[in-house]
Amino acid sequence: MRKTLVVLLAAVLMGSMAVAELQNVQVGGSIRIRGNWYMNQDDWNDDIGNTLSYVEQRTRLNVKADFSDGVAAFIELDSYDLWGDDFRSNYITGVDTRARTFDDVEIYQAYVEANDMFDQPLRLRIGRQEMPLGGQWLVGVNDVSSANWNQAIAGTGGWGLSFDAVRLTYESDTISVDAFMAKLADTSPAVEDSDIDFYGVYGSYIGIEDITIDAYWLFLRDPLKDRDLRFRSGPWYRRTWKDSDAIQLHTVGLRSAGVLGAVDYEAEVAYQFGDAERYMLVEGADFEAFAANLEVGYTFDTTMVPRIYVGGCWFEGPDGDAPAFNRLFSNWEYSEFLDQDGSLSNVWLVRGGIQAMPTESIELAAVVTYFETLDAFEAPAHITLWGRRFPVAGPFTFWTMRNSKGLGVEAALYATYHYSEDLTFEAGWAHLFTSSGLTDGQFVLNNGLGFTGGTSDKDADYLYLEARINF
């Protein structure tokens, strides 16, 4: 039924395009190059350090065609690569045998749209498209910071996030409503009900000057049929998984953002519920988790226009058979080390910063963030000597030791130079002061299912240089 509806909608739109005349064609794109240098990234347990460096580049090229009767088509190609990999050159033979094919030019966006349908402020967009919702706290475009190293080197990471979707948007002077259905994966066309689907309704009230109030419902359904399930171990897995209904994750939330004089703010709260049996491998497991985010800033009307801000967030951790809060497709990254893919959960944090513009083209920023686990991991009893762990529990599996909750403090400095309206240079440095909770280890990555930490108390550093041009 869902596929039939999509086909009918596409037929209606393509029928409109058949009589539309081409009026305008626009060509654009961008190039983004970023060099990354890490020291002691990820595990904090290597006595000789864990240093890595790489340069990533994303190239985008798009064409937009405007037709009569409010019809338009948009196509965008992009390519994400690491320097020195998938490059057609070799210092001896001229042939790079390491060249990969799965990270070559891709169709990042390709959609058709009809505007002012039925003589109403209604837009229908069908095809592959970005879908930034609100402040992108739960659904964004994945373009904040460096790619996760493991994903980048495997060719599965990189900047950018688009959806194969049908999206209907109603916009008036006071309200905006988006309704969409997206296909995340067609895992097995031969198996009934094997697709991963994402649905949502996102509404905004903009009738108050400089203030936005949003409400939304998001629904992710994953049947997990006929797939090799790769299970992560965790302290709350207790029973063997049995055949059950599909994963059904509902997320409802409220958001408000705006400016009140010299004060700006961003506030959002969300609650998740639904069937989590297959997600947790525990019979009767359900999603039951809250999350909240708040940031308040104040801008001084003086030279350099300094802005100070404080903020914090809270992502509920596992509670019995309920998993931690799942951040879906978040474009908010709270750490250069712990949150590269926007999936840090089972934590609370508080941060503060300052921003200023010494000149019209230079921006400076500094931020300090404190991280702490909500539900600490209970590790098997052990002692730590010479930087190594030695188990002492033996067969007594009930003998555990709760790891410390404090993860650490991260301090960062950023500088941006707007060379022109199109060309921007940026540099940043971050230092992570590790605490015992991080060096002991906690389940805070991958929405509370991924373990981070080791046995070393070494701090970590990150430095990057970036150039961006839009045309």
For each residue, the residues with C-beta under 8 A, 3 or more apart:
1: 4 5
2: 5 6 181 197
3: 6 7
4: 1 7 8
5: 1 2 8 9
6: 2 3 9 10 126 166 181
7: 3 4 10 11
8: 4 5 11 12
9: 5 6 12 13 124 126 166
10: 6 7 13 14 126
11: 7 8 14 15
12: 8 9 15 16
13: 9 10 16 17 71 112 113 114 124 126
14: 10 11 17 18 112
15: 11 12 18
16: 12 13 19 20 69 71 114
17: 13 14 20 67 71 73 112
18: 14 15
19: 16 69
20: 16 17 67 68 69 71
21: 67 68
22: 25 65 66 67
23: 66 67 68
24: 65 66
25: 22 63 64 65 66
26: 63 64 66
27: 61 62 63
28: 61 62 64 470 471
29: 59 60 61 62 470 471
30: 58 59 60 468 469 470 471
31: 57 58 59 60 467 468 469
32: 57 58 159 466 467 468
33: 55 56 57 466 467 468
34: 55 56 57 146 464 465 466 467
35: 53 54 55 464 465 466
36: 53 54 55 56 146 462 463 464
37: 51 52 53 462 463 464
38: 41 50 51 52 53 149 460 461 462
39: 49 50 51 460 461 462
40: 44 46 49 50 51 456 458 459 460 461
41: 38 50 52 149 337 460 462
42: 50 149 337 452
43: 46 50 452 453 454
44: 40 50 434 438 439 453 454 455 456 457 458 460
45: 387 439 453 454 455 456
46: 40 43 49 50 454 456
47: 387 456
48:
49: 39 40 46 458
50: 38 39 40 41 42 43 44 46
51: 37 38 39 40
52: 37 38 41 149
53: 35 36 37 38
54: 35 36 82 83 149 152 153
55: 33 34 35 36 82 83 84
56: 33 34 36 80 81 82 83 146 147 152 158 159
57: 31 32 33 34 80 81 82 83
58: 30 31 32 78 79 80 158 159 160
59: 29 30 31 78 79
60: 29 30 31 76 77 78 108
61: 27 28 29 76 77 78
62: 27 28 29 74 75 76 77 109
63: 25 26 27 74 75 76
64: 25 26 28 72 73 74
65: 22 24 25 72 73 74
66: 22 23 24 25 26 71 72
67: 17 20 21 22 23 71 72 73
68: 20 21 23 71
69: 16 19 20 114
70: 114 115 116 117
71: 13 16 17 20 66 67 68 112 113 114 115
72: 64 65 66 67 112 113 115
73: 17 64 65 67 111 112 113
74: 62 63 64 65 109 110 111 112 113
75: 62 63 107 109 110
76: 60 61 62 63 107 108 109 110
77: 60 61 62 105 106 107 108
78: 58 59 60 61 105 106 108 160
79: 58 59 103 104 105 106
80: 56 57 58 103 147 157 158 159 160
81: 56 57 85 86 87 103
82: 54 55 56 57 85 86 152 153
83: 54 55 56 57 87
84: 55 87
85: 81 82 98 99 100
86: 81 82 96 98 99 100 103 104
87: 81 83 84 96 99
88: 95 96 99
89: 94 96
90: 93 94 95 96 97
91:
92:
93: 90
94: 89 90
95: 88 90
96: 86 87 88 89 90 99
97: 90
98: 85 86
99: 85 86 87 88 96
100: 85 86 103 104 155
101: 104
102: 155
103: 79 80 81 86 100 155 158
104: 79 86 100 101
105: 77 78 79
106: 77 78 79
107: 75 76 77 110 128
108: 60 76 77 78 128 160 162
109: 62 74 75 76 127 128 129 130 162
110: 74 75 76 107 127 128
111: 73 74 125 126 127 128 129
112: 13 14 17 71 72 73 74 125 126 127
113: 13 71 72 73 74 123 124 125 126
114: 13 16 69 70 71 117 123 124
115: 70 71 72 122 123
116: 70 119 120 121 122 123
117: 70 114 120 122 123 124
118: 122
119: 116
120: 116 117 170
121: 116 170 171 172
122: 115 116 117 118 168 169 170
123: 113 114 115 116 117 168 169 170 171
124: 9 13 113 114 117 166 167 168 169
125: 111 112 113 129 165 166 167 168 169
126: 6 9 10 13 111 112 113 165 166 167
127: 109 110 111 112 164 165
128: 107 108 109 110 111 162 163 164 165
129: 109 111 125 162 163 165 167
130: 109 141 161 162 163
131: 139 162 163 165 167 178 180 182
132: 136 139 140 141 331
133: 136 138 139 140 178 200 202 216
134: 137 138 139 202 204 212 214 216 255 257 268
135: 255 257 266 268 332
136: 132 133 139 140 141 330 331 332
137: 134 140 255 268 270 293 330 331 332
138: 133 134 218 251 253 270 327 328 329 330
139: 131 132 133 134 136 200 218 328 329 330 331
140: 132 133 136 137 143 161 329 330 331 332 342
141: 130 132 136 160 161 162 331
142: 159 160 161 329 331 342
143: 140 159 160 331
144: 331 332 333 342
145: 333 336 340 464
146: 34 36 56 149 152 336 340 464
147: 56 80 151 152 157 158 159 340
148: 151 152 157 340 341
149: 38 41 42 52 54 146 152 153 340
150: 153 154 157
151: 147 148 154 156 157 158 341
152: 54 56 82 146 147 148 149 155 157 158
153: 54 82 149 150
154: 150 151 157
155: 100 102 103 152
156: 151
157: 80 147 148 150 151 152 154 341
158: 56 58 80 103 147 151 152
159: 32 56 58 80 142 143 147
160: 58 78 80 108 141 142 143
161: 130 140 141 142 329 331
162: 108 109 128 129 130 131 141
163: 128 129 130 131 180 182 183 184 198
164: 127 128 182 183
165: 125 126 127 128 129 131 180 181 182 183 198
166: 6 9 124 125 126 180 181 182
167: 124 125 126 129 131 178 179 180
168: 122 123 124 125 178 179 180
169: 122 123 124 125 176 177 178 179
170: 120 121 122 123 175 176 177
171: 121 123 175 176
172: 121 175 176
173: 206 207
174: 205 206 207
175: 170 171 172 203 204 205 206 207
176: 169 170 171 172 203 204 206
177: 169 170 201 202 203 204
178: 131 133 167 168 169 200 201 202 203
179: 167 168 169 200 201
180: 131 163 165 166 167 168 198 199 200
181: 2 6 165 166 197 198 199
182: 131 163 164 165 166 197 198 199
183: 163 164 165 186 195 196 197 198
184: 163 195 196 197 198 220 222
185: 195 196
186: 183 189 194 195
187: 191 194 195 196 225 226 227
188: 191 194 225 226
189: 186 194
190:
191: 187 188 194 225 226
192:
193: 223 225 246
194: 186 187 188 189 191 223 225 226
195: 183 184 185 186 187 223
196: 183 184 185 187 220 221 222 223
197: 2 181 182 183 184 220 221
198: 163 165 180 181 182 183 184 218 219 220 221
199: 180 181 182 218 219 221
200: 133 139 178 179 180 216 217 218 219
201: 177 178 179 216 217
202: 133 134 177 178 214 215 216 218
203: 175 176 177 178 214 215 216
204: 134 175 176 177 212 213 214
205: 174 175 208 212 213 214
206: 173 174 175 176 211 212
207: 173 174 175
208: 205 211 213 258
209:
210: 258 259 260
211: 206 208 256 257 258 259 260
212: 134 204 205 206 255 256 257 258
213: 204 205 208 254 255 256
214: 134 202 203 204 205 253 254 255 256
215: 202 203 253 254 255
216: 133 134 200 201 202 203 251 252 253 255
217: 200 201 250 251 252
218: 138 139 198 199 200 202 250 251 252 328
219: 198 199 200 248 249 250 251
220: 184 196 197 198 247 248 249 251 328
221: 196 197 198 199 246 247 248 249
222: 184 196 246 247 278
223: 193 194 195 196 246 247
224: 227 229 246 247 278
225: 187 188 191 193 194
226: 187 188 191 194
227: 187 224
228:
229: 224 241 278
230:
231: 237 241 281
232: 446 449 450 451
233: 237
234: 237 318 443 449 451
235: 318 377 378 443
236: 280 282 318 320 321 323
237: 231 233 234 280 281 282
238: 282
239: 281 282 283
240: 281
241: 229 231 244 277 278 281 282 283
242: 283
243:
244: 241 275 277 278 283
245: 248 275 277 278
246: 193 221 222 223 224 275 278
247: 220 221 222 223 224 274 275 276 277 278 279
248: 219 220 221 245 274 275
249: 219 220 221 272 274 276 279 287 326
250: 217 218 219 272 273 274 287
251: 138 216 217 218 219 220 270 271 272 326 328
252: 216 217 218 270 271
253: 138 214 215 216 268 269 270 271
254: 213 214 215 268 269 270
255: 134 135 137 212 213 214 215 216 266 267 268 269
256: 211 212 213 214 265 267 268
257: 134 135 211 212 265 266 267
258: 208 210 211 212 264 265
259: 210 211 263 264
260: 210 211 263 264 265
261:
262: 298 299 300 301
263: 259 260 296 297 298
264: 258 259 260 296 297 298 299 309
265: 256 257 258 260 294 295 296 297
266: 135 255 257 293 294 295 311
267: 255 256 257 293 294 295
268: 134 135 137 253 254 255 256 292 293 294
269: 253 254 255 290 291 292 293
270: 137 138 251 252 253 254 290 291 292 325
271: 251 252 253 289 290 291
272: 249 250 251 287 288 289 290 291 325 326
273: 250 286 287 288
274: 247 248 249 250 286 287
275: 244 245 246 247 248 278 285 286 287
276: 247 249 279 280 282 285 286 287 321 322 323
277: 241 244 245 247 280 281 282 283 284 285
278: 222 224 229 241 244 245 246 247 275 281
279: 247 249 276 285 287 323
280: 236 237 276 277 285 321 323
281: 231 237 239 240 241 277 278 285
282: 236 237 238 239 241 276 277 285 321
283: 239 241 242 244 277
284: 277 321
285: 275 276 277 279 280 281 282 321 322 323
286: 273 274 275 276 321 322
287: 249 250 272 273 274 275 276 279 322 323 326
288: 272 273 319 322
289: 271 272 315 316 319 322 323 324 325 326
290: 269 270 271 272 314 316 325
291: 269 270 271 272 313 314 315 316 325 327 345
292: 268 269 270 313 314
293: 137 266 267 268 269 311 312 313 314 332
294: 265 266 267 268 311 312 313
295: 265 266 267 309 310 311
296: 263 264 265 309 310 311
297: 263 264 265 307 308 309
298: 262 263 264 307 308 309
299: 262 264 305 306 307
300: 262 305 306 307
301: 262 305
302: 305 306
303:
304: 356 357 358
305: 299 300 301 302 356 357
306: 299 300 302 354 355 356
307: 297 298 299 300 354 355 356
308: 297 298 352 353 354 355
309: 264 295 296 297 298 352 353 354 355
310: 295 296 350 351 352
311: 266 293 294 295 296 350 351 352
312: 293 294 348 349 350 351
313: 291 292 293 294 334 348 349
314: 290 291 292 293 348 374
315: 289 291 324 325 327 344 345 346 347 348 374 448
316: 289 290 291 319 324 325 346 374
317: 324 325 345 346 347 373 374 375 448
318: 234 235 236 322 323 324 346 375 443 448
319: 288 289 316 322 375
320: 236
321: 236 276 280 282 284 285 286
322: 276 285 286 287 288 289 318 319
323: 236 276 279 280 285 287 289 318 326 447 448 449
324: 289 315 316 317 318 345 346 375 443 447 448 449
325: 270 272 289 290 291 315 316 317 345 346 447 448
326: 249 251 272 287 289 323 345 447
327: 138 291 315 330 342 343 344 345 447
328: 138 139 218 220 251
329: 138 139 140 142 161 342
330: 136 137 138 139 140 327 333 342 343
331: 132 136 137 139 140 141 142 143 144 161 342
332: 135 136 137 140 144 293 342
333: 144 145 330 336 339 340 341 342
334: 313 338 339 344 349 351 369 371
335: 338 339 340 344 369 371 410 432
336: 145 146 333 339 340 410 412 428 430 432 462
337: 41 42 340 410 430 432 460 462
338: 334 335 344 371 407 432 444 445 452
339: 333 334 335 336 342 343 344
340: 145 146 147 148 149 333 335 336 337
341: 148 151 157 333
342: 140 142 144 327 329 330 331 332 333 339
343: 327 330 339 445 446 447 450
344: 315 327 334 335 338 339 347 444 445
345: 291 315 317 324 325 326 327 444 447 448
346: 315 316 317 318 324 325 373 374 375 442 443 444 448
347: 315 317 344 371 372 373 374 407 444
348: 312 313 314 315 372 374
349: 312 313 334 369 370 371 372
350: 310 311 312 369 370
351: 310 311 312 334 367 368 369 370
352: 308 309 310 311 367 368
353: 308 309 365 366 367 368
354: 306 307 308 309 365 366
355: 306 307 308 309 363 364 365
356: 304 305 306 307 363 364 365
357: 304 305 360 362 363 364
358: 304 362 364
359: 362
360: 357
361: 417 418 419
362: 357 358 359 415 416 417 418
363: 355 356 357 414 415 416 418
364: 355 356 357 358 413 414 415 416
365: 353 354 355 356 413 414 415 416
366: 353 354 411 412 413 414
367: 351 352 353 411 412 414
368: 351 352 353 409 410 411 412
369: 334 335 349 350 351 409 410 411 412
370: 349 350 351 408 409
371: 334 335 338 347 349 406 407 408 409 410 438
372: 347 348 349 405 406 407 437
373: 317 346 347 376 377 403 405 406 407 437 442 444
374: 314 315 316 317 346 347 348 405
375: 317 318 319 324 346 443
376: 373 402 403 404 405 437 442
377: 235 373 402 403 440 441 442 443 451
378: 235 400 401 402 403
379: 382 400 401 402 403 440 441
380: 391 393 397 399 400 401
381: 391 392 393 396 399 400 401
382: 379 389 390 391 392 393 401
383: 389 390 392
384: 387 388 389 390 455
385: 388 390
386:
387: 45 47 384 455 456
388: 384 385 455
389: 382 383 384 455
390: 382 383 384 385
391: 380 381 382 394
392: 381 382 383 399
393: 380 381 382 396 397 399 400
394: 391
395:
396: 381 393 399
397: 380 393
398:
399: 380 381 392 393 396
400: 378 379 380 381 393
401: 378 379 380 381 382
402: 376 377 378 379
403: 373 376 377 378 379 436 437 440 441 442 453
404: 376 435 436 437 440
405: 372 373 374 376 437 442
406: 371 372 373 435 436 437 438
407: 338 347 371 372 373 434 435 437 438 442 444
408: 370 371 432 433 434 435 437 438
409: 368 369 370 371 432 433 435
410: 335 336 337 368 369 371 430 431 432 433
411: 366 367 368 369 430 431 433
412: 336 366 367 368 369 428 429 430 431
413: 364 365 366 428 429 430
414: 363 364 365 366 367 426 427 428
415: 362 363 364 365 426 427 428
416: 362 363 364 365 424 425 426
417: 361 362 424 425 426
418: 361 362 363 421 423 424
419: 361 423 424 425
420: 423
421: 418
422: 469 470 471
423: 418 419 420 467 468 469
424: 416 417 418 419 467 468 469
425: 416 417 419 465 466 467
426: 414 415 416 417 464 465 466 467 468
427: 414 415 463 464 465 466
428: 336 412 413 414 415 462 463 464
429: 412 413 461 462 463
430: 336 337 410 411 412 413 461 462
431: 410 411 412 459 460 461 462
432: 335 336 337 338 408 409 410 459 460 461 462
433: 408 409 410 411 459
434: 44 407 408 438 439 457 458 459 460
435: 404 406 407 408 409 438 439
436: 403 404 406 439 440 457
437: 372 373 376 403 404 405 406 407 408 440 442 453
438: 44 371 406 407 408 434 435 441 442 452 453
439: 44 45 434 435 436 453 454 455 456 457
440: 377 379 403 404 436 437 453
441: 377 379 403 438 451 452 453 454
442: 346 373 376 377 403 405 407 437 438 451 452 453
443: 234 235 318 324 346 375 377 448 449 450 451
444: 338 344 345 346 347 373 407 448 450 452
445: 338 343 344 448 449 450 451 452
446: 232 343 449 450
447: 323 324 325 326 327 343 345 450
448: 315 317 318 323 324 325 345 346 443 444 445
449: 232 234 323 324 443 445 446
450: 232 343 443 444 445 446 447
451: 232 234 377 441 442 443 445
452: 42 43 338 438 441 442 444 445
453: 43 44 45 403 437 438 439 440 441 442
454: 43 44 45 46 439 441
455: 44 45 384 387 388 389 439
456: 40 44 45 46 47 387 439
457: 44 434 436 439
458: 40 44 49 434
459: 40 431 432 433 434
460: 38 39 40 41 44 337 431 432 434
461: 38 39 40 429 430 431 432
462: 36 37 38 39 41 336 337 428 429 430 431 432
463: 36 37 427 428 429
464: 34 35 36 37 145 146 426 427 428
465: 34 35 425 426 427
466: 32 33 34 35 425 426 427
467: 31 32 33 34 423 424 425 426
468: 30 31 32 33 423 424 426
469: 30 31 422 423 424
470: 28 29 30 422
471: 28 29 30 422
